[in-house]
Amino acid sequence: MKKTKTYQIDGMHCASCAMLIEGELEDRGINGRCSFAKQIVEVEMDEKNSDDLVKEAVIAAGYRIRE
């Protein structure tokens, strides 16, 4: 079963920033859409995937999730 969740992201400045995060998410099997203007990423993932996997992808792209 898929679930959708939105995360606040710090540090995105342009469309390239959003594409980096989306690419890292995709590498982990997570479908995500970023908006650098809103500083968010909305992800759709399987129940088996966790918040930690999303955080790992965001950090790997060079950004961080606002807690």
mmCIF file of the N, C-alpha and C atoms, coordinates in Angstrom:
data_MODEL
# 
_entry.id   MODEL 
# 
loop_
_atom_site.group_PDB 
_atom_site.id 
_atom_site.type_symbol 
_atom_site.label_atom_id 
_atom_site.label_alt_id 
_atom_site.label_comp_id 
_atom_site.label_asym_id 
_atom_site.label_entity_id 
_atom_site.label_seq_id 
_atom_site.pdbx_PDB_ins_code 
_atom_site.Cartn_x 
_atom_site.Cartn_y 
_atom_site.Cartn_z 
_atom_site.occupancy 
_atom_site.B_iso_or_equiv 
_atom_site.pdbx_formal_charge 
_atom_site.auth_seq_id 
_atom_site.auth_comp_id 
_atom_site.auth_asym_id 
_atom_site.auth_atom_id 
_atom_site.pdbx_PDB_model_num 
ATOM 1   N N  . MET A 1 1  ? 0.845  -1.178 0.000   1.00 0.00 ? 1  MET A N  1 
ATOM 2   C CA . MET A 1 1  ? 0.000  0.000  0.000   1.00 0.00 ? 1  MET A CA 1 
ATOM 3   C C  . MET A 1 1  ? 0.888  1.239  0.000   1.00 0.00 ? 1  MET A C  1 
ATOM 4   N N  . LYS A 1 2  ? 0.532  2.223  -0.784  1.00 0.00 ? 2  LYS A N  1 
ATOM 5   C CA . LYS A 1 2  ? 1.310  3.455  -0.902  1.00 0.00 ? 2  LYS A CA 1 
ATOM 6   C C  . LYS A 1 2  ? 0.805  4.488  0.091   1.00 0.00 ? 2  LYS A C  1 
ATOM 7   N N  . LYS A 1 3  ? 1.752  5.307  0.570   1.00 0.00 ? 3  LYS A N  1 
ATOM 8   C CA . LYS A 1 3  ? 1.380  6.422  1.420   1.00 0.00 ? 3  LYS A CA 1 
ATOM 9   C C  . LYS A 1 3  ? 2.056  7.676  0.893   1.00 0.00 ? 3  LYS A C  1 
ATOM 10  N N  . THR A 1 4  ? 1.450  8.823  1.146   1.00 0.00 ? 4  THR A N  1 
ATOM 11  C CA . THR A 1 4  ? 1.978  10.104 0.705   1.00 0.00 ? 4  THR A CA 1 
ATOM 12  C C  . THR A 1 4  ? 2.290  10.947 1.928   1.00 0.00 ? 4  THR A C  1 
ATOM 13  N N  . LYS A 1 5  ? 3.446  11.609 1.878   1.00 0.00 ? 5  LYS A N  1 
ATOM 14  C CA . LYS A 1 5  ? 3.857  12.456 2.992   1.00 0.00 ? 5  LYS A CA 1 
ATOM 15  C C  . LYS A 1 5  ? 4.632  13.647 2.448   1.00 0.00 ? 5  LYS A C  1 
ATOM 16  N N  . THR A 1 6  ? 4.508  14.789 3.124   1.00 0.00 ? 6  THR A N  1 
ATOM 17  C CA . THR A 1 6  ? 5.209  16.007 2.729   1.00 0.00 ? 6  THR A CA 1 
ATOM 18  C C  . THR A 1 6  ? 6.239  16.377 3.789   1.00 0.00 ? 6  THR A C  1 
ATOM 19  N N  . TYR A 1 7  ? 7.430  16.728 3.322   1.00 0.00 ? 7  TYR A N  1 
ATOM 20  C CA . TYR A 1 7  ? 8.530  17.128 4.201   1.00 0.00 ? 7  TYR A CA 1 
ATOM 21  C C  . TYR A 1 7  ? 8.974  18.537 3.843   1.00 0.00 ? 7  TYR A C  1 
ATOM 22  N N  . GLN A 1 8  ? 9.306  19.326 4.862   1.00 0.00 ? 8  GLN A N  1 
ATOM 23  C CA . GLN A 1 8  ? 9.889  20.655 4.666   1.00 0.00 ? 8  GLN A CA 1 
ATOM 24  C C  . GLN A 1 8  ? 11.396 20.478 4.487   1.00 0.00 ? 8  GLN A C  1 
ATOM 25  N N  . ILE A 1 9  ? 11.959 21.129 3.475   1.00 0.00 ? 9  ILE A N  1 
ATOM 26  C CA . ILE A 1 9  ? 13.381 21.005 3.165   1.00 0.00 ? 9  ILE A CA 1 
ATOM 27  C C  . ILE A 1 9  ? 14.055 22.360 3.336   1.00 0.00 ? 9  ILE A C  1 
ATOM 28  N N  . ASP A 1 10 ? 15.236 22.349 3.943   1.00 0.00 ? 10 ASP A N  1 
ATOM 29  C CA . ASP A 1 10 ? 16.049 23.559 4.057   1.00 0.00 ? 10 ASP A CA 1 
ATOM 30  C C  . ASP A 1 10 ? 17.141 23.536 3.006   1.00 0.00 ? 10 ASP A C  1 
ATOM 31  N N  . GLY A 1 11 ? 17.372 24.695 2.369   1.00 0.00 ? 11 GLY A N  1 
ATOM 32  C CA . GLY A 1 11 ? 18.525 24.857 1.499   1.00 0.00 ? 11 GLY A CA 1 
ATOM 33  C C  . GLY A 1 11 ? 18.291 24.781 0.006   1.00 0.00 ? 11 GLY A C  1 
ATOM 34  N N  . MET A 1 12 ? 17.075 24.498 -0.447  1.00 0.00 ? 12 MET A N  1 
ATOM 35  C CA . MET A 1 12 ? 16.837 24.463 -1.893  1.00 0.00 ? 12 MET A CA 1 
ATOM 36  C C  . MET A 1 12 ? 16.747 25.888 -2.418  1.00 0.00 ? 12 MET A C  1 
ATOM 37  N N  . HIS A 1 13 ? 17.475 26.147 -3.538  1.00 0.00 ? 13 HIS A N  1 
ATOM 38  C CA . HIS A 1 13 ? 17.491 27.489 -4.100  1.00 0.00 ? 13 HIS A CA 1 
ATOM 39  C C  . HIS A 1 13 ? 16.990 27.568 -5.537  1.00 0.00 ? 13 HIS A C  1 
ATOM 40  N N  . CYS A 1 14 ? 16.931 26.419 -6.207  1.00 0.00 ? 14 CYS A N  1 
ATOM 41  C CA . CYS A 1 14 ? 16.573 26.449 -7.626  1.00 0.00 ? 14 CYS A CA 1 
ATOM 42  C C  . CYS A 1 14 ? 16.011 25.087 -8.061  1.00 0.00 ? 14 CYS A C  1 
ATOM 43  N N  . ALA A 1 15 ? 15.623 25.017 -9.318  1.00 0.00 ? 15 ALA A N  1 
ATOM 44  C CA . ALA A 1 15 ? 15.065 23.781 -9.864  1.00 0.00 ? 15 ALA A CA 1 
ATOM 45  C C  . ALA A 1 15 ? 16.095 22.646 -9.851  1.00 0.00 ? 15 ALA A C  1 
ATOM 46  N N  . SER A 1 16 ? 17.373 22.980 -10.010 1.00 0.00 ? 16 SER A N  1 
ATOM 47  C CA . SER A 1 16 ? 18.412 21.947 -9.967  1.00 0.00 ? 16 SER A CA 1 
ATOM 48  C C  . SER A 1 16 ? 18.489 21.303 -8.584  1.00 0.00 ? 16 SER A C  1 
ATOM 49  N N  . CYS A 1 17 ? 18.299 22.095 -7.537  1.00 0.00 ? 17 CYS A N  1 
ATOM 50  C CA . CYS A 1 17 ? 18.270 21.550 -6.174  1.00 0.00 ? 17 CYS A CA 1 
ATOM 51  C C  . CYS A 1 17 ? 17.159 20.510 -6.057  1.00 0.00 ? 17 CYS A C  1 
ATOM 52  N N  . ALA A 1 18 ? 15.995 20.865 -6.548  1.00 0.00 ? 18 ALA A N  1 
ATOM 53  C CA . ALA A 1 18 ? 14.853 19.959 -6.486  1.00 0.00 ? 18 ALA A CA 1 
ATOM 54  C C  . ALA A 1 18 ? 15.132 18.682 -7.274  1.00 0.00 ? 18 ALA A C  1 
ATOM 55  N N  . MET A 1 19 ? 15.763 18.812 -8.437  1.00 0.00 ? 19 MET A N  1 
ATOM 56  C CA . MET A 1 19 ? 16.063 17.645 -9.263  1.00 0.00 ? 19 MET A CA 1 
ATOM 57  C C  . MET A 1 19 ? 17.058 16.714 -8.574  1.00 0.00 ? 19 MET A C  1 
ATOM 58  N N  . LEU A 1 20 ? 18.022 17.270 -7.843  1.00 0.00 ? 20 LEU A N  1 
ATOM 59  C CA . LEU A 1 20 ? 18.980 16.439 -7.112  1.00 0.00 ? 20 LEU A CA 1 
ATOM 60  C C  . LEU A 1 20 ? 18.271 15.576 -6.069  1.00 0.00 ? 20 LEU A C  1 
ATOM 61  N N  . ILE A 1 21 ? 17.364 16.187 -5.330  1.00 0.00 ? 21 ILE A N  1 
ATOM 62  C CA . ILE A 1 21 ? 16.627 15.446 -4.302  1.00 0.00 ? 21 ILE A CA 1 
ATOM 63  C C  . ILE A 1 21 ? 15.740 14.387 -4.944  1.00 0.00 ? 21 ILE A C  1 
ATOM 64  N N  . GLU A 1 22 ? 15.034 14.758 -5.994  1.00 0.00 ? 22 GLU A N  1 
ATOM 65  C CA . GLU A 1 22 ? 14.171 13.799 -6.678  1.00 0.00 ? 22 GLU A CA 1 
ATOM 66  C C  . GLU A 1 22 ? 14.971 12.609 -7.199  1.00 0.00 ? 22 GLU A C  1 
ATOM 67  N N  . GLY A 1 23 ? 16.177 12.864 -7.699  1.00 0.00 ? 23 GLY A N  1 
ATOM 68  C CA . GLY A 1 23 ? 17.034 11.786 -8.193  1.00 0.00 ? 23 GLY A CA 1 
ATOM 69  C C  . GLY A 1 23 ? 17.468 10.842 -7.087  1.00 0.00 ? 23 GLY A C  1 
ATOM 70  N N  . GLU A 1 24 ? 17.844 11.393 -5.943  1.00 0.00 ? 24 GLU A N  1 
ATOM 71  C CA . GLU A 1 24 ? 18.245 10.556 -4.806  1.00 0.00 ? 24 GLU A CA 1 
ATOM 72  C C  . GLU A 1 24 ? 17.073 9.714  -4.305  1.00 0.00 ? 24 GLU A C  1 
ATOM 73  N N  . LEU A 1 25 ? 15.895 10.299 -4.282  1.00 0.00 ? 25 LEU A N  1 
ATOM 74  C CA . LEU A 1 25 ? 14.706 9.547  -3.876  1.00 0.00 ? 25 LEU A CA 1 
ATOM 75  C C  . LEU A 1 25 ? 14.431 8.405  -4.857  1.00 0.00 ? 25 LEU A C  1 
ATOM 76  N N  . GLU A 1 26 ? 14.519 8.721  -6.139  1.00 0.00 ? 26 GLU A N  1 
ATOM 77  C CA . GLU A 1 26 ? 14.265 7.719  -7.172  1.00 0.00 ? 26 GLU A CA 1 
ATOM 78  C C  . GLU A 1 26 ? 15.249 6.552  -7.054  1.00 0.00 ? 26 GLU A C  1 
ATOM 79  N N  . ASP A 1 27 ? 16.506 6.859  -6.745  1.00 0.00 ? 27 ASP A N  1 
ATOM 80  C CA . ASP A 1 27 ? 17.507 5.802  -6.565  1.00 0.00 ? 27 ASP A CA 1 
ATOM 81  C C  . ASP A 1 27 ? 17.123 4.836  -5.450  1.00 0.00 ? 27 ASP A C  1 
ATOM 82  N N  . ARG A 1 28 ? 16.313 5.308  -4.517  1.00 0.00 ? 28 ARG A N  1 
ATOM 83  C CA . ARG A 1 28 ? 15.883 4.480  -3.383  1.00 0.00 ? 28 ARG A CA 1 
ATOM 84  C C  . ARG A 1 28 ? 14.475 3.920  -3.576  1.00 0.00 ? 28 ARG A C  1 
ATOM 85  N N  . GLY A 1 29 ? 13.932 4.085  -4.768  1.00 0.00 ? 29 GLY A N  1 
ATOM 86  C CA . GLY A 1 29 ? 12.624 3.532  -5.081  1.00 0.00 ? 29 GLY A CA 1 
ATOM 87  C C  . GLY A 1 29 ? 11.453 4.340  -4.555  1.00 0.00 ? 29 GLY A C  1 
ATOM 88  N N  . ILE A 1 30 ? 11.698 5.643  -4.328  1.00 0.00 ? 30 ILE A N  1 
ATOM 89  C CA . ILE A 1 30 ? 10.652 6.513  -3.792  1.00 0.00 ? 30 ILE A CA 1 
ATOM 90  C C  . ILE A 1 30 ? 10.310 7.572  -4.832  1.00 0.00 ? 30 ILE A C  1 
ATOM 91  N N  . ASN A 1 31 ? 9.034  7.727  -5.120  1.00 0.00 ? 31 ASN A N  1 
ATOM 92  C CA . ASN A 1 31 ? 8.575  8.742  -6.054  1.00 0.00 ? 31 ASN A CA 1 
ATOM 93  C C  . ASN A 1 31 ? 8.387  10.057 -5.286  1.00 0.00 ? 31 ASN A C  1 
ATOM 94  N N  . GLY A 1 32 ? 9.111  11.095 -5.691  1.00 0.00 ? 32 GLY A N  1 
ATOM 95  C CA . GLY A 1 32 ? 9.011  12.372 -4.996  1.00 0.00 ? 32 GLY A CA 1 
ATOM 96  C C  . GLY A 1 32 ? 8.934  13.539 -5.950  1.00 0.00 ? 32 GLY A C  1 
ATOM 97  N N  . ARG A 1 33 ? 8.223  14.582 -5.511  1.00 0.00 ? 33 ARG A N  1 
ATOM 98  C CA . ARG A 1 33 ? 8.138  15.827 -6.282  1.00 0.00 ? 33 ARG A CA 1 
ATOM 99  C C  . ARG A 1 33 ? 8.535  16.973 -5.363  1.00 0.00 ? 33 ARG A C  1 
ATOM 100 N N  . CYS A 1 34 ? 9.533  17.721 -5.793  1.00 0.00 ? 34 CYS A N  1 
ATOM 101 C CA . CYS A 1 34 ? 10.030 18.845 -4.999  1.00 0.00 ? 34 CYS A CA 1 
ATOM 102 C C  . CYS A 1 34 ? 9.520  20.165 -5.558  1.00 0.00 ? 34 CYS A C  1 
ATOM 103 N N  . SER A 1 35 ? 9.339  21.113 -4.658  1.00 0.00 ? 35 SER A N  1 
ATOM 104 C CA . SER A 1 35 ? 9.070  22.499 -5.024  1.00 0.00 ? 35 SER A CA 1 
ATOM 105 C C  . SER A 1 35 ? 10.072 23.353 -4.268  1.00 0.00 ? 35 SER A C  1 
ATOM 106 N N  . PHE A 1 36 ? 11.052 23.906 -5.012  1.00 0.00 ? 36 PHE A N  1 
ATOM 107 C CA . PHE A 1 36 ? 12.034 24.742 -4.328  1.00 0.00 ? 36 PHE A CA 1 
ATOM 108 C C  . PHE A 1 36 ? 11.400 26.034 -3.852  1.00 0.00 ? 36 PHE A C  1 
ATOM 109 N N  . ALA A 1 37 ? 10.377 26.510 -4.546  1.00 0.00 ? 37 ALA A N  1 
ATOM 110 C CA . ALA A 1 37 ? 9.695  27.744 -4.142  1.00 0.00 ? 37 ALA A CA 1 
ATOM 111 C C  . ALA A 1 37 ? 8.987  27.578 -2.795  1.00 0.00 ? 37 ALA A C  1 
ATOM 112 N N  . LYS A 1 38 ? 8.409  26.400 -2.581  1.00 0.00 ? 38 LYS A N  1 
ATOM 113 C CA . LYS A 1 38 ? 7.706  26.123 -1.323  1.00 0.00 ? 38 LYS A CA 1 
ATOM 114 C C  . LYS A 1 38 ? 8.610  25.455 -0.294  1.00 0.00 ? 38 LYS A C  1 
ATOM 115 N N  . GLN A 1 39 ? 9.813  25.051 -0.720  1.00 0.00 ? 39 GLN A N  1 
ATOM 116 C CA . GLN A 1 39 ? 10.772 24.364 0.154   1.00 0.00 ? 39 GLN A CA 1 
ATOM 117 C C  . GLN A 1 39 ? 10.198 23.061 0.711   1.00 0.00 ? 39 GLN A C  1 
ATOM 118 N N  . ILE A 1 40 ? 9.534  22.289 -0.179  1.00 0.00 ? 40 ILE A N  1 
ATOM 119 C CA . ILE A 1 40 ? 8.948  21.013 0.244   1.00 0.00 ? 40 ILE A CA 1 
ATOM 120 C C  . ILE A 1 40 ? 9.269  19.904 -0.750  1.00 0.00 ? 40 ILE A C  1 
ATOM 121 N N  . VAL A 1 41 ? 9.159  18.684 -0.273  1.00 0.00 ? 41 VAL A N  1 
ATOM 122 C CA . VAL A 1 41 ? 9.150  17.511 -1.138  1.00 0.00 ? 41 VAL A CA 1 
ATOM 123 C C  . VAL A 1 41 ? 7.967  16.658 -0.693  1.00 0.00 ? 41 VAL A C  1 
ATOM 124 N N  . GLU A 1 42 ? 7.186  16.236 -1.672  1.00 0.00 ? 42 GLU A N  1 
ATOM 125 C CA . GLU A 1 42 ? 6.057  15.346 -1.411  1.00 0.00 ? 42 GLU A CA 1 
ATOM 126 C C  . GLU A 1 42 ? 6.433  13.987 -1.969  1.00 0.00 ? 42 GLU A C  1 
ATOM 127 N N  . VAL A 1 43 ? 6.392  12.976 -1.124  1.00 0.00 ? 43 VAL A N  1 
ATOM 128 C CA . VAL A 1 43 ? 6.810  11.639 -1.547  1.00 0.00 ? 43 VAL A CA 1 
ATOM 129 C C  . VAL A 1 43 ? 5.643  10.668 -1.496  1.00 0.00 ? 43 VAL A C  1 
ATOM 130 N N  . GLU A 1 44 ? 5.697  9.718  -2.410  1.00 0.00 ? 44 GLU A N  1 
ATOM 131 C CA . GLU A 1 44 ? 4.759  8.601  -2.420  1.00 0.00 ? 44 GLU A CA 1 
ATOM 132 C C  . GLU A 1 44 ? 5.603  7.352  -2.331  1.00 0.00 ? 44 GLU A C  1 
ATOM 133 N N  . MET A 1 45 ? 5.394  6.574  -1.285  1.00 0.00 ? 45 MET A N  1 
ATOM 134 C CA . MET A 1 45 ? 6.233  5.402  -1.078  1.00 0.00 ? 45 MET A CA 1 
ATOM 135 C C  . MET A 1 45 ? 5.430  4.256  -0.496  1.00 0.00 ? 45 MET A C  1 
ATOM 136 N N  . ASP A 1 46 ? 6.019  3.067  -0.603  1.00 0.00 ? 46 ASP A N  1 
ATOM 137 C CA . ASP A 1 46 ? 5.417  1.880  -0.015  1.00 0.00 ? 46 ASP A CA 1 
ATOM 138 C C  . ASP A 1 46 ? 5.483  1.967  1.499   1.00 0.00 ? 46 ASP A C  1 
ATOM 139 N N  . GLU A 1 47 ? 4.579  1.272  2.149   1.00 0.00 ? 47 GLU A N  1 
ATOM 140 C CA . GLU A 1 47 ? 4.556  1.222  3.611   1.00 0.00 ? 47 GLU A CA 1 
ATOM 141 C C  . GLU A 1 47 ? 5.886  0.742  4.182   1.00 0.00 ? 47 GLU A C  1 
ATOM 142 N N  . LYS A 1 48 ? 6.569  -0.146 3.435   1.00 0.00 ? 48 LYS A N  1 
ATOM 143 C CA . LYS A 1 48 ? 7.827  -0.711 3.930   1.00 0.00 ? 48 LYS A CA 1 
ATOM 144 C C  . LYS A 1 48 ? 8.947  0.323  4.013   1.00 0.00 ? 48 LYS A C  1 
ATOM 145 N N  . ASN A 1 49 ? 8.859  1.399  3.215   1.00 0.00 ? 49 ASN A N  1 
ATOM 146 C CA . ASN A 1 49 ? 9.866  2.459  3.268   1.00 0.00 ? 49 ASN A CA 1 
ATOM 147 C C  . ASN A 1 49 ? 9.608  3.357  4.473   1.00 0.00 ? 49 ASN A C  1 
ATOM 148 N N  . SER A 1 50 ? 10.667 3.906  5.014   1.00 0.00 ? 50 SER A N  1 
ATOM 149 C CA . SER A 1 50 ? 10.521 4.694  6.236   1.00 0.00 ? 50 SER A CA 1 
ATOM 150 C C  . SER A 1 50 ? 10.952 6.138  6.031   1.00 0.00 ? 50 SER A C  1 
ATOM 151 N N  . ASP A 1 51 ? 10.647 6.961  7.034   1.00 0.00 ? 51 ASP A N  1 
ATOM 152 C CA . ASP A 1 51 ? 11.100 8.346  7.032   1.00 0.00 ? 51 ASP A CA 1 
ATOM 153 C C  . ASP A 1 51 ? 12.613 8.412  6.949   1.00 0.00 ? 51 ASP A C  1 
ATOM 154 N N  . ASP A 1 52 ? 13.286 7.442  7.563   1.00 0.00 ? 52 ASP A N  1 
ATOM 155 C CA . ASP A 1 52 ? 14.749 7.426  7.553   1.00 0.00 ? 52 ASP A CA 1 
ATOM 156 C C  . ASP A 1 52 ? 15.298 7.322  6.136   1.00 0.00 ? 52 ASP A C  1 
ATOM 157 N N  . LEU A 1 53 ? 14.636 6.564  5.288   1.00 0.00 ? 53 LEU A N  1 
ATOM 158 C CA . LEU A 1 53 ? 15.084 6.420  3.906   1.00 0.00 ? 53 LEU A CA 1 
ATOM 159 C C  . LEU A 1 53 ? 14.948 7.743  3.157   1.00 0.00 ? 53 LEU A C  1 
ATOM 160 N N  . VAL A 1 54 ? 13.877 8.481  3.415   1.00 0.00 ? 54 VAL A N  1 
ATOM 161 C CA . VAL A 1 54 ? 13.685 9.796  2.797   1.00 0.00 ? 54 VAL A CA 1 
ATOM 162 C C  . VAL A 1 54 ? 14.754 10.754 3.310   1.00 0.00 ? 54 VAL A C  1 
ATOM 163 N N  . LYS A 1 55 ? 14.986 10.767 4.613   1.00 0.00 ? 55 LYS A N  1 
ATOM 164 C CA . LYS A 1 55 ? 16.005 11.646 5.190   1.00 0.00 ? 55 LYS A CA 1 
ATOM 165 C C  . LYS A 1 55 ? 17.383 11.332 4.621   1.00 0.00 ? 55 LYS A C  1 
ATOM 166 N N  . GLU A 1 56 ? 17.675 10.057 4.464   1.00 0.00 ? 56 GLU A N  1 
ATOM 167 C CA . GLU A 1 56 ? 18.951 9.629  3.892   1.00 0.00 ? 56 GLU A CA 1 
ATOM 168 C C  . GLU A 1 56 ? 19.124 10.190 2.481   1.00 0.00 ? 56 GLU A C  1 
ATOM 169 N N  . ALA A 1 57 ? 18.084 10.137 1.675   1.00 0.00 ? 57 ALA A N  1 
ATOM 170 C CA . ALA A 1 57 ? 18.138 10.643 0.302   1.00 0.00 ? 57 ALA A CA 1 
ATOM 171 C C  . ALA A 1 57 ? 18.341 12.157 0.279   1.00 0.00 ? 57 ALA A C  1 
ATOM 172 N N  . VAL A 1 58 ? 17.631 12.867 1.139   1.00 0.00 ? 58 VAL A N  1 
ATOM 173 C CA . VAL A 1 58 ? 17.742 14.332 1.190   1.00 0.00 ? 58 VAL A CA 1 
ATOM 174 C C  . VAL A 1 58 ? 19.148 14.740 1.625   1.00 0.00 ? 58 VAL A C  1 
ATOM 175 N N  . ILE A 1 59 ? 19.678 14.067 2.615   1.00 0.00 ? 59 ILE A N  1 
ATOM 176 C CA . ILE A 1 59 ? 21.040 14.360 3.093   1.00 0.00 ? 59 ILE A CA 1 
ATOM 177 C C  . ILE A 1 59 ? 22.074 14.044 2.020   1.00 0.00 ? 59 ILE A C  1 
ATOM 178 N N  . ALA A 1 60 ? 21.882 12.931 1.306   1.00 0.00 ? 60 ALA A N  1 
ATOM 179 C CA . ALA A 1 60 ? 22.810 12.554 0.239   1.00 0.00 ? 60 ALA A CA 1 
ATOM 180 C C  . ALA A 1 60 ? 22.839 13.608 -0.867  1.00 0.00 ? 60 ALA A C  1 
ATOM 181 N N  . ALA A 1 61 ? 21.720 14.293 -1.071  1.00 0.00 ? 61 ALA A N  1 
ATOM 182 C CA . ALA A 1 61 ? 21.650 15.344 -2.093  1.00 0.00 ? 61 ALA A CA 1 
ATOM 183 C C  . ALA A 1 61 ? 22.241 16.662 -1.578  1.00 0.00 ? 61 ALA A C  1 
ATOM 184 N N  . GLY A 1 62 ? 22.542 16.729 -0.274  1.00 0.00 ? 62 GLY A N  1 
ATOM 185 C CA . GLY A 1 62 ? 23.166 17.924 0.273   1.00 0.00 ? 62 GLY A CA 1 
ATOM 186 C C  . GLY A 1 62 ? 22.229 18.885 0.985   1.00 0.00 ? 62 GLY A C  1 
ATOM 187 N N  . TYR A 1 63 ? 21.062 18.390 1.365   1.00 0.00 ? 63 TYR A N  1 
ATOM 188 C CA . TYR A 1 63 ? 20.054 19.240 2.018   1.00 0.00 ? 63 TYR A CA 1 
ATOM 189 C C  . TYR A 1 63 ? 19.620 18.581 3.325   1.00 0.00 ? 63 TYR A C  1 
ATOM 190 N N  . ARG A 1 64 ? 18.676 19.220 4.013   1.00 0.00 ? 64 ARG A N  1 
ATOM 191 C CA . ARG A 1 64 ? 18.191 18.600 5.239   1.00 0.00 ? 64 ARG A CA 1 
ATOM 192 C C  . ARG A 1 64 ? 16.700 18.828 5.395   1.00 0.00 ? 64 ARG A C  1 
ATOM 193 N N  . ILE A 1 65 ? 16.074 17.896 6.093   1.00 0.00 ? 65 ILE A N  1 
ATOM 194 C CA . ILE A 1 65 ? 14.646 18.000 6.387   1.00 0.00 ? 65 ILE A CA 1 
ATOM 195 C C  . ILE A 1 65 ? 14.487 18.835 7.641   1.00 0.00 ? 65 ILE A C  1 
ATOM 196 N N  . ARG A 1 66 ? 13.596 19.798 7.564   1.00 0.00 ? 66 ARG A N  1 
ATOM 197 C CA . ARG A 1 66 ? 13.300 20.652 8.719   1.00 0.00 ? 66 ARG A CA 1 
ATOM 198 C C  . ARG A 1 66 ? 12.477 19.835 9.709   1.00 0.00 ? 66 ARG A C  1 
ATOM 199 N N  . GLU A 1 67 ? 12.948 19.781 10.927  1.00 0.00 ? 67 GLU A N  1 
ATOM 200 C CA . GLU A 1 67 ? 12.263 18.988 11.975  1.00 0.00 ? 67 GLU A CA 1 
ATOM 201 C C  . GLU A 1 67 ? 11.175 19.787 12.627  1.00 0.00 ? 67 GLU A C  1 
# 
